[in-house]
């Protein structure tokens, strides 16, 4: 489908080597805070067809060349939009009203707001995560409605991982990277839902024992233009810094 490696994450080993927790003290901006997902109030209406799988379809615009961190993400994270075409934010998902947050996430959307032309969504757990291999196996085997190309090994910003491409061929498909399977209907705080015809790439990284999942989707962009979006994704993800 989409040949070649998705993300080179430019200057991979140098980037991760140069990124450390003290650097976050240089006061980069926080990504805008977005509404949380909870069993009582899922702000994003994921049960109806939407323009993209990302939760908030109209996050604030991000400033080109400005470093952003994400205080709600379970790992130290920094990203710098290369131009003014990106929107984004960060949020949390709760498994119940009485528990601490279960998952933290960020999203990066290619404008315009409301109908993004490509989107990136990254999520991980505040607690233990399955291995990269187990997470990939679960993503590829749970549910129906999507087809997948072969998974390939990648190494990005000094981090090892696995990526694979796919297409939603059924009416919809819901990905659940971390929550265990359930036999009854329930709220799933890390669910990510795409609809028929959408194309995607999933990258699963090991960050010092913590598994992080990146969903890249075409959103409203025609499927044939998805490779062009991946080139834009390369640029913003090339600025990414992750540390445990």
GIUR-V954236 format. One record per residue. N is the residue number from 1. SS is DSSP state (helix for helix, strand for strand, loop for the rest). PHI is phi in whole degrees, 0 to 359 (999 if undefined). Layout:
n:ss:phi
N:SS:PHI
N:SS:PHI
//
This chain:
n:ss:phi
1:loop:999
2:loop:244
3:loop:283
4:loop:90
5:loop:282
6:loop:294
7:loop:232
8:loop:276
9:loop:46
10:loop:317
11:loop:53
12:helix:306
13:helix:293
14:helix:293
15:helix:295
16:helix:291
17:helix:293
18:helix:275
19:loop:254
20:loop:215
21:helix:304
22:helix:302
23:helix:295
24:helix:290
25:helix:283
26:helix:282
27:loop:62
28:loop:292
29:strand:288
30:strand:277
31:loop:303
32:loop:305
33:strand:278
34:loop:252
35:loop:299
36:loop:279
37:strand:260
38:loop:221
39:loop:299
40:loop:283
41:loop:215
42:strand:269
43:loop:296
44:loop:250
45:loop:56
46:loop:287
47:loop:274
48:loop:243
49:loop:300
50:loop:228
51:loop:286
52:loop:200
53:loop:280
54:loop:303
55:loop:289
56:loop:263
57:loop:275
58:loop:224
59:loop:288
60:loop:295
61:strand:290
62:loop:256
63:loop:273
64:loop:301
65:loop:75
66:loop:261
67:strand:281
68:strand:240
69:strand:247
70:loop:222
71:loop:294
72:loop:271
73:loop:284
74:loop:295
75:loop:241
76:strand:297
77:strand:218
78:strand:217
79:strand:213
80:strand:232
81:loop:299
82:loop:281
83:loop:207
84:loop:272
85:loop:270
86:strand:257
87:strand:244
88:strand:181
89:strand:181
90:strand:223
91:strand:199
92:strand:228
93:strand:235
94:strand:247
95:loop:283
96:loop:208
97:loop:287
98:loop:256
99:loop:265
100:loop:291
101:strand:302
102:strand:268
103:strand:222
104:strand:243
105:strand:211
106:strand:230
107:strand:223
108:strand:228
109:strand:243
110:strand:276
111:loop:304
112:loop:267
113:loop:297
114:loop:89
115:loop:223
116:loop:296
117:loop:259
118:loop:110
119:strand:208
120:strand:234
121:strand:227
122:strand:237
123:strand:215
124:strand:206
125:strand:264
126:loop:286
127:loop:257
128:loop:295
129:loop:239
130:loop:297
131:loop:295
132:helix:302
133:helix:299
134:helix:293
135:helix:295
136:helix:299
137:helix:300
138:helix:294
139:helix:297
140:helix:274
141:helix:245
142:loop:277
143:loop:78
144:loop:223
145:loop:112
146:strand:225
147:strand:247
148:strand:228
149:loop:273
150:loop:298
151:loop:281
152:strand:230
153:strand:282
154:strand:222
155:strand:225
156:strand:232
157:loop:39
158:loop:77
159:strand:249
160:strand:274
161:strand:188
162:strand:223
163:strand:224
164:strand:204
165:strand:257
166:strand:192
167:strand:221
168:strand:276
169:loop:253
170:loop:272
171:loop:303
172:strand:196
173:strand:211
174:strand:252
175:strand:266
176:strand:228
177:loop:286
178:loop:234
179:loop:297
180:loop:291
181:loop:298
182:loop:228
183:loop:260
184:loop:232
185:loop:294
186:loop:201
187:loop:287
188:loop:243
189:loop:292
190:loop:249
191:strand:293
192:strand:222
193:strand:246
194:strand:239
195:strand:241
196:loop:309
197:loop:92
198:loop:286
199:strand:247
200:strand:207
201:strand:225
202:strand:242
203:strand:240
204:strand:241
205:strand:245
206:strand:259
207:strand:251
208:loop:51
209:loop:94
210:strand:257
211:strand:271
212:strand:239
213:strand:248
214:strand:249
215:strand:255
216:strand:243
217:strand:225
218:loop:280
219:loop:55
220:loop:274
221:loop:290
222:loop:305
223:helix:305
224:helix:294
225:helix:263
226:helix:300
227:helix:303
228:helix:293
229:helix:296
230:helix:299
231:helix:296
232:helix:294
233:helix:299
234:helix:306
235:helix:292
236:helix:285
237:helix:286
238:loop:294
239:loop:268
240:loop:290
241:strand:234
242:strand:229
243:strand:210
244:loop:278
//
